[in-house]
Amino acid sequence: MKKIFTTAVLILIIGTAAFAKKAVAEGRTNSTFGDYKIQKADTRVTIEGVDCKTYKISYRDNPLELTVVVKREKGSRKFYVLSDKLSVQYKWNKDYFGIERLDKSLNELGYATSDENLNRQAYFHQKVLCPGLLLDRESARMIAAFYPMLLTPESLMLAGK
């Protein structure tokens, strides 16, 4: 009887762990979005023939969810940040980690950086955030913390009763 109970508990623990979404990182933003949570996405994305790792970023006080696609290139990485409101890319190389407009190659997939919801002042302040060569997790944490500042106040307005 004890063996059956132990086996059942072990199966329950393994099953729960296998189906649960694992948080890669959590932290705070200095914005109205509140705390963020970064999770590894279940699916990988192929961009320009390259199989890319994907993360999901969600915020406690805002329903906006970001998809971050990490594309490795020789000596650098690009982090495509895709959302309904504003899509941009961050890039790191040996010199810096900072923001850029989305590559034109992503226009075919329906993504482009729109000036409509972009806070240009915050965009230019994020051109160089820190020295380069960060780990993917650290880069995703910086994106989660700095992205909310890119949105214009008008784009943050939610319809109410």
N, C-alpha and C positions, 0 to 999 in steps of 0.2 A: 504494500500500500504506500509506504514511504517513497519507494522508488518511482511509482506512477505519479505521485504528487510532485516530486522533484523534476521529473521529465516534463510534466505539464507546465510547470513554472518556467523551466528553461525554454521550452517552445514558445511560450507567451512572450518572454523577454526578447528572444531572437526575432520573432515576428513583428513585435512593436518597433524594434530598432531598425528592421529592414524597411518598413513602410513609413517611418517618420521622416519628415524633412529635417535635415540637420542644419543648424545655424552655423555658418562659417565664422561670422563675426557679428557683434552687436556694439552699439555705441550711441553717442549723443550728437545732435546737431545743435548749432546755435541759431535755430530758426523755429518757425511755428510748426514745422513738420514733426518735431519731437524726436524721440529715439528712433534709430534705424536698426534693421535686422537684415543681414545678408545671408542668403541661402544658395547652395549650389543647385543649379537647375537640373532637371532630369534629362533634358535633351541637349544635344550638342548642335551647333549651327555650322553650316558650311558657307563660307564667304570666299569668293574668288578661288574656289577649289581647295581651300584650306579648312580642315576640321577644327573648329574653335570651341573652347570651353565657355560655359555660360553661367552667369550668376543672376539671381533675382534680389532686388533691394526693395524693401517695403518700409513704410514709416508708420509710427504709432498714431499720430494725429492727422494723417492725410491719406486718402485712399489711393494716391498715385503710386503705381508700382513701376519700377525700372527694370529693364533687362540689360545686362552688361555682357557683351560678347568680347572675349579676349582673343585677339589675333596676334600670334607670334610672328615676328619678322626677324630677319638677320640683324642682330644688335639693337633691336627695339621691340616694343609691343604697342599695339593700339587697342584701346578699350572703347568700343562702340556702345554708347549709352542711349538706349531706345525707349521712348515713352510716347504716350498720346499727346502730351503737351509740347515737349521739346526734345529733339534728338541731337546729340553732339558726340564728339569723340575726344578722349584724352589719349595722350601719347607719352611714353617714356623712352628715353634713350640714355646713353652714358652721361649726357649733359643736364637734362632736365625732365620733369614730369609736369605737363600742362595741357590745357584745353586747345582744341582746334574745331573748325567746322567739319562736318562729315565729308568723307571722300565722295567725289562725284560718282564713283563706281557703285555706291549704295543707292543712287537715284533709281536704278533699275529695279531695286527691291522695294521702292516706295518710301525710302527714308531720305530726308534732307533736313538741314538746319534751317528752321524758320525764324525770321526776325520778329514775327508777330508776338511770340511769348518770351523772347530773349531779353534779359536785362543786360544791355551792352556794357555798362560800367562793371558789373560783376564778371562778365565774360573777359574783359581786358585785364582785370585783376587776377584772373586765373590762368593767364597765358603761361606763366611759370609759377608753379606751386612749391616745388622743392627740387633738390638735385635728383637725378634719375636713378635707375637701377633698383627699383622697389620690387618686392615680391607681389604676386597677383593679389593676395589677400590685403596687403597694406594699400595697394592702389585702389582696390574696391572700397576700402574704408574711407579713403580720402574722397573718392567720388561720391559716396553716400553722404558725407559731411558737407561737401561744397556744392553739390548739384542744386539743392533747394534755393540757393542764393541766385542762381541763373534765371529763375522764373520772374517775370514782371509781376508786380502786385495785382494787376488786372487779371492775369491768368490764374491766380490763386483763388479768385472769387468763386464760390460755389453757389449754385442756385438754391434759394430757400423759399419757404412759404411766406 
